[in-house]
Amino acid sequence: MSAIETPHQLPSVDRLLHDPDVAALVSDYGTPHVTRSVRNVLQLTRDQILSGQSIESKTLIDRICEDVLMAVRPSLRRVMNLTGTVLHTNLGRATLPESAIEAITEVARNASNLEFDLHTGNRGDRHKHPEALLCQLTGAESALVINNNAAAVLLTLNSLALRKEVPVSRGELVEIGGAFRMPDIMSRAGCKLIEVGTTNRTHSADFEDAISVKTALLMKVHTSNFEIQGFTKQVTESNLASIAHAHNIPFVTDLGSGTLINLEDYGLPHEPTVSEAITAGADLVTFSGDKLLGGPQAGVIAGRSDLIERIKRNPMTRAMRPDKMTLAALHAVLQLYINPTRLTTELPTLRLLTRSVEELEQLAFRLTPLVQNHCKHFQVTVEHTYSQVGSGAMPIDKLDSVAIKLSKPELRRPGKALKTLAAAFRALPIPVIGRIAEDALLFDLRCLEDEAEFINNLKALTTL
Ligand SMILES: *Cc1c(COP(=O)(O)O)cnc(C)c1O
């Protein structure tokens, strides 16, 4: 093993490329990519040597190999979501059922009848694929799937209310994470927002007063990420529908998450369902594919056929159309809803939301000693905690859950130590994401289903 102590002892780029370990990478990744890494590492190493340090030639080779591999590693990677937020927007929201993953693989690997009518042999409509199931499951006449729910709202407003007015309650002018603000969407959709009522109270008469010949539709937005409590009043969907229909205009409701089933049947808090909104008289309902529905990123517009037809004729629909993999996955997810008894086993979102505290507790007691082994300088305990649904569904309802808690009771300000600890878990082969709360790092176990994988992943943790 030779130490390199001066820059002129550094091997040439060419010699490094012929090192057996480096040459093996050349055959996988090609000369230009590997040469780039060799140059990068040589430059850094030269600076290091000039600052008085020496380096083993073996270390130099290792660095090059690591640089080559790091540069091709995908930026988008899987992680373990132990934050306690089941539908975490930053962590990809819903995880898909196996049937949906198989459906994606099938259309990804092969040609498909995406826009081809197998019956007539003529051109077909991609929007037809999920429609029948969506109608069956929601009671809607017609349905259209696009890229996401933000697009569903934008497209609905632009198609039905361009250069016209849309009254919305002041209590519903929401901002959903990631710069989706109702007033901004309205103006980008080309329609004029008419603010109605006050933040906490809006009455039917406020809507009656706001309607003019310029009014295109009435709109309700589900206040999905907060709740106003106390002296409040909202106009119900059925009242809004009656007012709208008395003036011959449609009533549109943006449910945000929305769900196709009554979650109370599964011991969860109530979340408005799409069919409830349609039964209440909504002419169109918009909702997300990857929130409580548990499917791929998508936005659904369900409701009256004549309105859906108008939306389909909007050229913007073309710019927001879903791809074949989304359509395949969505269909597989909707299929599970035909027989809801299978949902708690086969649909990950519902399976995770309905896991029992006892199951999580047992898991926590099995894992805690293993985590303690790797984190000798922290106190590792089992802690009762609360998970949340996330993505704006049921913002104030919490689900009983269990976490592994890592803390440093001897420190008055453990903030820095906890941040370092959290970073070490994020640096694992499968990054593990927890949450720091109340002077501890918590790993909520609700979304941990593969125990063996978690344990195996921990092995890469150097003692903390
Ligand atoms: C989440 C949400 C949206 C945006 O849906 P995406 O699928 O994220 O585009 C719109 N409106 C409401 C009320 C929401 O909760």
The ligand as a Tripos MOL2 file, in Angstrom:
@<TRIPOS>MOLECULE
LIG
   15    15     1     0     0
SMALL
NO_CHARGES

@<TRIPOS>ATOM
      1 C1        -55.1340   18.2880   -2.0710 C.3       1 LIG1
      2 C2        -56.1610   19.2290   -2.5370 C.ar      1 LIG1
      3 C3        -56.1140   19.7790   -3.8170 C.ar      1 LIG1
      4 C4        -54.9880   19.4710   -4.7730 C.3       1 LIG1
      5 O1        -54.9900   18.1180   -5.1290 O.3       1 LIG1
      6 P1        -53.6720   17.4640   -5.8400 P.3       1 LIG1
      7 O2        -54.1230   16.0870   -6.1720 O.co2     1 LIG1
      8 O3        -52.5990   17.5470   -4.8400 O.co2     1 LIG1
      9 O4        -53.3780   18.2680   -7.0390 O.co2     1 LIG1
     10 C5        -57.1090   20.6430   -4.2110 C.ar      1 LIG1
     11 N1        -58.1110   20.9670   -3.3750 N.ar      1 LIG1
     12 C6        -58.1940   20.4640   -2.1090 C.ar      1 LIG1
     13 C7        -59.3250   20.8780   -1.2310 C.3       1 LIG1
     14 C8        -57.2230   19.5810   -1.6640 C.ar      1 LIG1
     15 O5        -57.2850   19.0700   -0.4210 O.3       1 LIG1
@<TRIPOS>BOND
     1     1     2 1
     2     2     3 ar
     3     2    14 ar
     4     3     4 1
     5     3    10 ar
     6     4     5 1
     7     5     6 1
     8     6     7 2
     9     6     8 1
    10     6     9 1
    11    10    11 ar
    12    11    12 ar
    13    12    13 1
    14    12    14 ar
    15    14    15 1
@<TRIPOS>SUBSTRUCTURE
     1 LIG1         1 GROUP 0 **** ****
